[in-house]
Amino acid sequence: DRITDFAIGADKIDLLTSLGVAMDAPTAFTRAANSTATTLTDVVNNVFTDANGALTGNQALGINSAVLVSVTTSGIAGTYLVINDGVADFQSSNDLLVNITGSSGTLSALGTIAVSSFFI
């Protein structure tokens, strides 16, 4: 998915199922370290392994959690939001990968982000 005009600090994301049913906001939200991965699959795998760029070592992306990551690799460079459902590990049919490149405002610092800053 792609959001091209997200205003950080002003806009909020309201999560819905594929049937349009409202979903709860993530229970945790972090910013991972910037990524130099060469594929989106690698980006996703990396943030599922280490979702918090402010802490030393790996902090896995938990269930019902979200992570923001900036990718610097040509061809896939941009800012991505990854949202994990209630099941550990990435499932492409249930979890979300959203490209929010083109957003305005200041990107959150590495580490924990208030869920309410991005989600309803």
C-alpha positions as CSV (number, residue, x, y, z in Angstrom):
1,D,0.0,0.0,0.0
2,R,1.0,3.6,-0.4
3,I,0.1,6.9,1.2
4,T,1.6,9.8,-0.7
5,D,0.5,12.9,1.4
6,F,0.6,11.8,5.0
7,A,1.2,14.8,7.3
8,I,3.2,13.6,10.3
9,G,1.7,15.2,13.5
10,A,-1.6,16.0,11.9
11,D,-2.9,13.0,10.0
12,K,-3.9,9.7,11.7
13,I,-4.4,6.2,10.3
14,D,-7.6,4.4,11.0
15,L,-7.0,0.6,10.5
16,L,-9.7,-1.4,8.8
17,T,-10.0,-5.1,7.8
18,S,-10.4,-6.0,4.2
19,L,-14.2,-6.1,4.9
20,G,-14.1,-2.5,6.3
21,V,-14.4,-3.5,9.9
22,A,-12.6,-1.2,12.3
23,M,-9.4,-2.6,14.0
24,D,-7.7,-1.5,17.1
25,A,-4.6,0.6,16.8
26,P,-1.3,-1.1,17.5
27,T,-0.4,-1.6,21.1
28,A,3.2,-0.6,20.5
29,F,5.0,1.6,17.9
30,T,8.7,2.1,17.3
31,R,11.1,3.5,14.8
32,A,13.8,1.1,13.6
33,A,17.3,2.1,12.6
34,N,17.6,3.3,9.0
35,S,17.9,0.4,6.6
36,T,20.2,-0.3,3.7
37,A,18.4,-3.5,2.7
38,T,18.2,-4.1,-1.0
39,T,14.7,-5.6,-1.2
40,L,11.4,-4.9,0.6
41,T,11.4,-8.5,1.9
42,D,14.8,-7.8,3.6
43,V,13.4,-4.6,5.0
44,V,10.5,-6.4,6.5
45,N,12.6,-9.3,7.8
46,N,15.0,-6.8,9.4
47,V,12.4,-4.8,11.3
48,F,10.7,-8.0,12.5
49,T,14.1,-8.9,13.9
50,D,14.9,-5.4,15.4
51,A,12.1,-2.9,15.6
52,N,13.7,-0.4,18.0
53,G,16.7,1.5,16.6
54,A,17.3,3.3,19.9
55,L,18.2,0.2,21.9
56,T,21.3,-2.0,21.5
57,G,20.7,-5.5,20.4
58,N,17.6,-6.9,18.7
59,Q,14.0,-6.1,19.9
60,A,11.7,-8.2,17.8
61,L,8.5,-6.6,16.4
62,G,5.8,-7.8,18.7
63,I,2.3,-8.9,17.9
64,N,-0.2,-6.1,17.4
65,S,2.7,-3.7,16.9
66,A,4.0,-1.3,14.3
67,V,7.3,0.0,13.2
68,L,8.5,2.9,11.1
69,V,11.7,2.5,9.0
70,S,13.6,4.7,6.5
71,V,15.3,2.9,3.7
72,T,18.2,4.5,1.9
73,T,18.8,2.0,-0.9
74,S,18.2,3.3,-4.4
75,G,15.2,1.8,-6.0
76,I,13.3,1.2,-2.8
77,A,14.4,4.3,-0.8
78,G,11.7,5.9,1.3
79,T,9.8,5.6,4.6
80,Y,7.8,2.5,5.4
81,L,5.3,1.6,8.0
82,V,5.1,-2.1,8.9
83,I,2.1,-3.3,11.0
84,N,2.1,-6.8,12.6
85,D,-1.2,-8.4,13.3
86,G,-1.9,-10.7,16.3
87,V,0.4,-13.5,15.0
88,A,4.2,-13.4,15.4
89,D,6.3,-13.1,12.2
90,F,5.3,-11.6,8.9
91,Q,2.4,-12.9,6.9
92,S,1.9,-11.0,3.7
93,S,-1.8,-11.8,3.6
94,N,-2.5,-10.3,7.1
95,D,0.3,-7.8,8.0
96,L,0.7,-4.4,6.3
97,L,3.6,-2.8,4.6
98,V,2.8,0.8,3.7
99,N,5.1,3.2,1.8
100,I,4.6,6.7,3.3
101,T,7.3,8.3,1.2
102,G,6.3,11.9,0.4
103,S,5.0,12.5,3.9
104,S,5.4,16.0,5.4
105,G,6.5,16.9,8.9
106,T,9.3,15.6,11.1
107,L,9.9,11.9,11.2
108,S,10.0,10.5,14.8
109,A,13.4,9.8,16.4
110,L,14.6,6.2,16.7
111,G,12.9,4.3,19.5
112,T,9.4,4.3,21.0
113,I,6.8,6.5,19.3
114,A,3.4,7.3,20.9
115,V,0.8,5.2,19.1
116,S,-1.6,8.1,19.1
117,S,0.8,10.2,17.0
118,F,0.0,8.1,13.9
119,F,-3.1,6.0,14.7
120,I,-6.7,6.6,15.8
